[in-house]
């Protein structure tokens, strides 16, 4: 079983992006093979916000969101664990400044670095930062 850090962008792509990025599909396949994702404490809030924005923009309906929540609950129970160790604010800010990221994205980067795990993200800036930091990317 392999572990990796999962960015909210990948999870949101499964439910909101009609074209579903190839990486997002491959990550789903990782779960089918027994791999597990690790997410930082802010992941649930980011995913929730993504659904709110999609509903407000009428990209998905509340019924579609409800169905997605049910699928996410199953995934959370079976394949996703939350990294509960809080990273220090100075550490997150330093990474965000160094790599020109948001504090949220820096949290994913630092979680991957702390756990020495690859990162699954659809965010180009975060991908670039991970490569510069020596963090491998899920492909």
N, C-alpha and C positions, 0 to 999 in steps of 0.2 A: 504494500500500500504506500502510495506517495502522498505527500502533503504539499500544499501551495497556498499562497495568500491570494484571496479573491477580492478584486476591486468591484465596487458596486456597478460600475459601467458594464461589466460582463453580465451580471445577474439581470440588470434592467434590459439588456439587449434581448434576453430570452422572451420577455413579455411585452416589450414596448416597440422594439424595432422590427418592422415587418420583414425586412430583408435578413435579419439575424446574421451578424458577422460570422465568418468562418471560425474565428477563434472561439466565439461563444459556443458554437456547436461542438467544437473539439473539447471544450471544458466540460460540457454535458457528458461527452463520451468518457472523460476521465472519471466522472462519478459512477458511470455504469461499470467501470472496471475496479471500483472499490476505493478510488482515491478520495482524499478528504481535503476540504478547503478550511483555511483559517482566516477569520475576518477580525479586524480591529473593532473596538467597542462602538465606533461611530457608524459602522456599516448599516445597521438596521435603520438608523435615522436617514442616512443617505438614500437607501432604497425606498423608504417611505416617501421622502421628498420627491424622488424621481417619479413615483406613481402619482403623487399630487399634481406635479407639473404636467404630466401626461394627460391626466383627467381634465385639468383646467384648459389645456390646449385642444381638448377633444380628440386626442390621439387614441385613447382607450376609454371605454365606458366604465361605470362603477361596477357593472356585472363582470366585465373582463378583469377588472382589478381584484374583485373578490375571488374569482377563480385563480388568479395568479397568487394571491395571498395563501390560498389553500395549498397550492403546489410548493410555494416557498416554505410553508410550515413543515411539510414532509421533508423537503431538502435540508432544512435546518436541523431536524431531528435525526436524519440519517447521515448527512455528509458534510455538515458545516459546523465548525466549532468556533467559539468566540475567544479571542486572545484577551484575557482579562487584565493582564499587567498593563498599567497605565504608563505611557511614555511621558517623560518630562516635557513641560512646555518649552524650556530652552532647547531641548533636543529637536523637537518638531520645528520650532522657529528656525533653528540653524539649518536644518535640512531644507526647509522651504526657501530660505534665502539663498542658500548655496546653489540649489537646482532650479530656482525660480518657479516654485510650485505653490499651490494653495496649502494651507496648513492641513486640510483634509487629505490631499494627495501625499503630502509629506508623511502623514501618519501611516498610510499604506506602505510607503517606501521604507520607513523605519521599522515597521512591523516585520516586513520581509527581511530586512537586515538583521534585526534582533534575533529572529528565529532561524536565520540562514536558510530561507525557503525561496523558491522561485515565485514570481509574481504574475498573476493573470490580470491583464488590464487592456482595455480598448483605448485608453487615453494616450495619445502620442507623446505629450510632454512627460507624462509619468513613465512611459516606456523608455524614453530617451534618458531620463534621470536614472532609472534603474540600471540601464546599461552602463552609464558613467560611474555609478556606484558599485559596479561589479555584481549586481544582482541579476540572476538569470531570469528569463521570461518564459512563461508557459507558452508553448507554440503548438 
